[in-house]
Amino acid sequence: MQPDLFLPQCLHAHYLAAAHAGRQGLPWIFTMHSDDPDYWCVAEALTPEAHGGSSVCVSQFLAQQLRQRLPVTNPQVIPCGITLPTAQVRFSDQPFRVVYSGRMVDRQKCIHQVVHSLIHACRASSQIEAHLIGDGHARSSCEQLVHQAGLDDRIHFHGRVPPEQVQPLLQRSQAILLMSEFDGLPVALLEAMASGVVPVVRTIDSGIPELVHHERTGLLVPNDPSTAAAALTRLVHDPDLWQHCSSSARALGSAHYSADYCLGLWLALIEQHHTRPRPHFPLTSDGLRRALPLADRRFQSQYPTRPSPWSRLHPRRIVGRLRRIVRLP
């Protein structure tokens, strides 16, 4: 294939192969999507700039953290761009629809906190209806919680939804609820805000405060389901606050997070790498095992949440598979 640039994503095997190829002159880009421990594992064990690569972060917060922890790193900030919808959602309190969009897991997404918040909100206001988009190992237990609360007719689980069907669901919603314990710059949040859906989100150190300014583009809440529910009911009974946050959220998304704008940033970065001398092909796997930080226990985990097939392999077999990645036909 003899590529000009390697863009590894999410899997540790890809990053390990990229670092080894980078030492031989193949430029690569490490994209940090959140402050998930898996990303920090890669950043610290395979510092891209020390292995022929460079770094991109999806938020200013992540870029600042990366500079502080790895002084040799100077990442560029490129958010995940979104397609801007033509229509803006309208206020409705018959019903007032709250949406969640994301993986149904407790690690990072705290999905049980989301469901408890929605149960509190539905009990506090008969006007609230909830729709959850996504799937994951915690879905069945969340459905059981809703069933036990007697709210099956008001809290709906849609499972995995094709991308083209997400936007119509957002267009029928008035608020989006996220209770993540850590995050980067959630695409689901960007898509919702660009439609004018008002975010109610947990206050955390992440890129989220770059999007959600309290009582301006949304509402920030602590890690407490009853407080999150109170914020949702506040929006139900204060159409003026909802309208102000809705319009401001849409304006922010349109100005700084469009797909065209972010694509331009990526193309400029790729062009910078294209000017570098090409490596000598084929790349060699010599010294691969000695160069890999396989003793780092964090490489036994796996993003996003499924058990890694790599974590069950002996280091020698991992090296064998990585050699085949490096020696692509």
C-alpha positions as CSV (number, residue, x, y, z in Angstrom):
1,M,0.0,0.0,0.0
2,Q,2.9,2.4,0.8
3,P,0.8,5.1,2.5
4,D,1.8,8.7,3.0
5,L,0.1,8.9,6.4
6,F,-1.2,6.5,9.0
7,L,-4.3,7.4,11.0
8,P,-4.7,4.7,13.7
9,Q,-8.0,4.7,15.6
10,C,-9.1,3.3,18.9
11,L,-7.3,-0.1,18.9
12,H,-4.1,-0.5,20.8
13,A,-2.7,-2.7,18.0
14,H,-3.1,0.1,15.6
15,Y,-1.2,2.6,17.8
16,L,1.6,0.1,18.5
17,A,2.0,-0.5,14.7
18,A,1.9,3.2,14.0
19,A,4.7,4.0,16.5
20,H,6.9,1.3,15.1
21,A,6.2,2.5,11.5
22,G,6.7,6.1,12.6
23,R,10.2,5.4,13.8
24,Q,11.0,4.3,10.2
25,G,9.7,7.5,8.8
26,L,5.9,6.9,8.2
27,P,4.1,9.9,9.7
28,W,1.1,9.2,11.9
29,I,-1.5,11.1,13.8
30,F,-2.8,10.2,17.3
31,T,-6.3,11.6,17.8
32,M,-7.4,12.0,21.4
33,H,-11.2,11.8,21.5
34,S,-11.6,11.9,25.3
35,D,-9.7,11.6,28.6
36,D,-10.4,7.9,28.7
37,P,-7.6,6.1,30.4
38,D,-6.9,4.1,27.2
39,Y,-6.0,7.3,25.4
40,W,-3.7,8.4,28.2
41,C,-2.1,4.9,28.0
42,V,-1.2,5.5,24.4
43,A,-0.2,9.1,24.8
44,E,2.2,8.4,27.7
45,A,3.6,5.0,26.5
46,L,3.9,5.9,22.8
47,T,4.4,9.7,22.8
48,P,3.6,10.4,19.2
49,E,6.2,13.2,18.7
50,A,8.9,10.8,20.0
51,H,7.9,8.2,17.4
52,G,7.5,10.1,14.2
53,G,3.9,11.2,14.8
54,S,1.8,14.2,15.9
55,S,-1.3,14.7,18.1
56,V,-4.8,16.0,17.6
57,C,-7.3,16.7,20.4
58,V,-11.0,17.3,20.0
59,S,-11.2,20.0,22.6
60,Q,-9.1,22.8,24.1
61,F,-9.3,21.1,27.5
62,L,-7.7,17.8,26.3
63,A,-5.0,19.8,24.4
64,Q,-4.1,21.7,27.6
65,Q,-4.0,18.5,29.6
66,L,-1.8,16.8,27.0
67,R,0.7,19.7,27.0
68,Q,0.9,19.6,30.8
69,R,1.5,15.9,31.0
70,L,3.7,15.6,27.9
71,P,5.7,18.8,27.5
72,V,7.2,17.6,24.1
73,T,3.6,17.5,22.7
74,N,2.0,20.4,20.9
75,P,-1.4,19.0,19.7
76,Q,-3.7,20.7,17.3
77,V,-7.3,21.1,18.2
78,I,-9.8,19.7,15.7
79,P,-13.3,18.9,16.9
80,C,-15.5,16.2,15.4
81,G,-17.4,18.1,12.8
82,I,-21.2,17.7,12.4
83,T,-23.6,18.3,9.5
84,L,-25.7,21.3,10.4
85,P,-29.5,20.7,10.3
86,T,-31.6,23.2,8.4
87,A,-34.4,23.3,11.0
88,Q,-34.4,24.3,14.7
89,V,-36.5,22.4,17.2
90,R,-39.5,24.1,18.8
91,F,-40.5,24.3,22.4
92,S,-43.2,21.8,23.4
93,D,-44.4,20.7,26.8
94,Q,-47.1,18.2,25.6
95,P,-44.9,16.3,25.8
96,F,-41.5,17.7,26.7
97,R,-39.1,15.1,25.2
98,V,-35.7,14.4,26.7
99,V,-33.2,12.4,24.7
100,Y,-30.1,10.4,25.5
101,S,-27.7,9.3,22.7
102,G,-24.7,7.1,23.4
103,R,-23.4,3.8,24.6
104,M,-25.4,2.2,27.4
105,V,-22.5,1.5,29.8
106,D,-21.6,2.8,33.2
107,R,-17.9,3.3,32.5
108,Q,-17.7,6.8,31.3
109,K,-21.4,7.2,30.3
110,C,-22.9,6.5,33.7
111,I,-26.0,5.2,32.1
112,H,-27.7,4.2,35.3
113,Q,-27.3,7.8,36.6
114,V,-29.0,8.9,33.4
115,V,-31.9,6.5,33.9
116,H,-32.4,7.4,37.5
117,S,-32.4,11.1,36.6
118,L,-35.1,10.4,34.0
119,I,-37.2,8.4,36.4
120,H,-37.0,11.3,38.9
121,A,-37.9,13.8,36.2
122,C,-40.9,11.8,34.9
123,R,-42.2,11.5,38.5
124,A,-41.8,15.2,39.0
125,S,-43.6,16.2,35.8
126,S,-46.2,14.4,33.9
127,Q,-45.2,16.4,30.8
128,I,-41.8,14.8,30.5
129,E,-41.2,11.9,28.1
130,A,-37.7,10.3,27.5
131,H,-36.1,8.5,24.6
132,L,-32.8,6.6,24.8
133,I,-30.7,5.9,21.7
134,G,-28.0,3.4,21.8
135,D,-27.1,0.0,23.2
136,G,-24.7,-1.7,25.6
137,H,-24.4,-4.3,28.3
138,A,-26.3,-2.1,30.8
139,R,-29.3,-1.7,28.7
140,S,-31.3,-4.6,30.1
141,S,-30.8,-3.5,33.7
142,C,-31.8,0.0,32.8
143,E,-35.0,-1.3,31.2
144,Q,-35.7,-3.3,34.3
145,L,-35.3,-0.1,36.4
146,V,-37.8,1.7,34.2
147,H,-40.2,-1.2,34.3
148,Q,-40.0,-1.4,38.2
149,A,-40.8,2.4,38.2
150,G,-43.9,1.8,36.1
151,L,-42.7,4.2,33.4
152,D,-42.5,1.9,30.4
153,D,-45.0,4.1,28.5
154,R,-42.9,7.3,29.1
155,I,-39.2,6.2,29.0
156,H,-38.5,4.5,25.6
157,F,-35.4,2.5,24.6
158,H,-34.7,2.6,20.9
159,G,-31.5,0.6,20.7
160,R,-29.0,1.2,18.0
161,V,-30.4,3.6,15.4
162,P,-29.0,4.2,11.9
163,P,-27.3,7.6,11.6
164,E,-29.9,8.9,9.2
165,Q,-32.7,8.3,11.8
166,V,-30.9,10.0,14.7
167,Q,-31.6,13.5,13.4
168,P,-35.4,13.1,13.1
169,L,-35.4,11.9,16.8
170,L,-33.4,14.9,17.8
171,Q,-35.8,17.2,15.9
172,R,-38.6,16.0,18.1
173,S,-36.7,16.5,21.3
174,Q,-36.4,19.6,23.6
175,A,-33.5,18.5,25.8
176,I,-30.6,16.1,25.9
177,L,-29.3,14.6,29.1
178,L,-25.7,13.4,29.7
179,M,-24.2,12.4,33.0
180,S,-20.7,11.2,31.9
181,E,-17.9,11.0,34.4
182,F,-15.3,11.9,31.7
183,D,-15.6,12.8,28.1
184,G,-14.0,14.7,25.2
185,L,-16.4,16.7,23.0
186,P,-19.4,14.4,22.5
187,V,-20.7,14.3,18.9
188,A,-24.1,13.4,20.2
189,L,-24.1,16.7,22.2
190,L,-22.9,18.7,19.2
191,E,-25.6,17.2,17.0
192,A,-28.3,18.0,19.5
193,M,-27.2,21.5,20.2
194,A,-26.9,22.3,16.5
195,S,-30.6,21.4,16.2
196,G,-31.4,23.7,19.2
197,V,-31.9,20.8,21.7
198,V,-31.0,22.2,25.1
199,P,-28.3,20.2,27.0
200,V,-28.5,19.3,30.6
201,V,-25.1,17.8,31.4
202,R,-23.0,16.9,34.4
203,T,-20.3,19.4,35.3
204,I,-16.9,17.6,34.6
205,D,-13.4,18.6,33.6
206,S,-13.7,18.0,29.8
207,G,-14.5,19.8,26.6
208,I,-18.2,20.0,27.6
209,P,-17.8,23.4,29.4
210,E,-16.5,24.7,26.0
211,L,-20.0,24.0,24.7
212,V,-22.4,24.3,27.7
213,H,-22.4,27.7,29.4
214,H,-24.8,27.5,32.3
215,E,-28.1,29.2,31.6
216,R,-26.8,30.4,28.2
217,T,-26.4,27.4,26.0
218,G,-27.7,24.8,28.5
219,L,-27.7,23.8,32.1
220,L,-24.9,22.3,34.2
221,V,-25.7,19.9,37.0
222,P,-23.7,18.0,39.7
223,N,-23.6,14.2,39.8
224,D,-27.0,13.9,41.4
225,P,-30.1,12.4,39.7
226,S,-32.6,14.6,41.6
227,T,-30.8,17.8,40.7
228,A,-30.6,16.7,37.0
229,A,-34.3,16.0,37.1
230,A,-35.0,19.4,38.7
231,A,-33.0,21.1,35.8
232,L,-35.2,19.3,33.3
233,T,-38.4,20.3,35.0
234,R,-37.2,23.8,35.2
235,L,-36.9,23.9,31.4
236,V,-40.4,22.5,31.1
237,H,-41.9,25.4,33.1
238,D,-39.6,28.2,31.8
239,P,-40.1,28.4,28.0
240,D,-38.2,31.7,27.9
241,L,-35.1,30.1,29.4
242,W,-35.5,27.1,27.1
243,Q,-35.7,29.4,24.0
244,H,-32.7,31.4,25.0
245,C,-30.6,28.3,25.6
246,S,-31.9,26.7,22.4
247,S,-31.0,29.6,20.1
248,S,-27.6,30.1,21.7
249,A,-26.7,26.4,21.5
250,R,-27.6,26.3,17.8
251,A,-25.6,29.4,17.1
252,L,-22.5,28.0,18.9
253,G,-22.7,24.7,17.0
254,S,-23.1,26.5,13.6
255,A,-20.2,28.8,14.2
256,H,-17.4,26.5,15.3
257,Y,-18.3,22.8,14.7
258,S,-19.5,22.4,11.2
259,A,-18.2,19.4,9.2
260,D,-16.8,21.7,6.5
261,Y,-14.9,23.8,9.0
262,C,-13.4,20.8,10.7
263,L,-12.6,19.1,7.4
264,G,-10.6,22.2,6.3
265,L,-8.5,21.8,9.5
266,W,-7.8,18.2,8.8
267,L,-6.9,18.8,5.1
268,A,-4.4,21.5,6.2
269,L,-2.8,19.1,8.7
270,I,-2.6,16.3,6.2
271,E,-1.0,18.6,3.7
272,Q,1.7,19.5,6.2
273,H,2.6,15.8,6.6
274,H,2.5,15.3,2.8
275,T,5.5,17.6,2.4
276,R,7.7,15.2,4.5
277,P,10.1,12.8,2.7
278,R,8.5,9.4,2.1
279,P,9.8,6.4,4.1
280,H,11.7,3.5,2.5
281,F,9.3,0.7,1.8
282,P,8.8,-2.1,2.7
283,L,8.8,-1.2,6.4
284,T,10.7,-3.7,8.6
285,S,9.5,-5.4,11.7
286,D,13.0,-5.8,13.0
287,G,13.3,-5.0,16.7
288,L,9.5,-4.7,17.0
289,R,9.2,-6.7,20.2
290,R,12.0,-4.8,22.0
291,A,10.3,-1.5,21.1
292,L,6.8,-2.3,22.4
293,P,5.7,-1.3,25.9
294,L,3.8,-4.6,26.3
295,A,4.6,-4.7,30.1
296,D,2.3,-1.7,30.6
297,R,-0.8,-3.2,32.2
298,R,-3.0,-0.5,30.7
299,F,-2.5,-2.1,27.3
300,Q,-4.6,-5.0,28.6
301,S,-7.7,-2.8,28.5
302,Q,-9.5,-1.9,25.3
303,Y,-11.5,1.1,24.0
304,P,-14.4,1.3,23.8
305,T,-15.7,-1.4,26.2
306,R,-15.5,-4.9,24.6
307,P,-12.8,-7.2,25.9
308,S,-9.8,-7.0,23.7
309,P,-8.7,-10.1,21.9
310,W,-5.2,-8.8,22.2
311,S,-5.4,-8.9,26.0
312,R,-5.8,-12.7,25.8
313,L,-2.7,-13.2,23.7
314,H,0.9,-13.9,24.8
315,P,3.3,-11.1,23.9
316,R,5.0,-13.3,21.2
317,R,1.7,-13.8,19.4
318,I,0.9,-10.0,19.7
319,V,4.3,-9.3,18.0
320,G,3.5,-11.8,15.3
321,R,0.2,-10.1,14.5
322,L,1.8,-6.6,14.5
323,R,4.5,-7.8,12.1
324,R,1.7,-8.7,9.7
325,I,0.1,-5.3,10.1
326,V,3.4,-3.5,9.4
327,R,4.0,-5.7,6.4
328,L,0.7,-5.0,4.7
329,P,0.8,-6.3,1.1
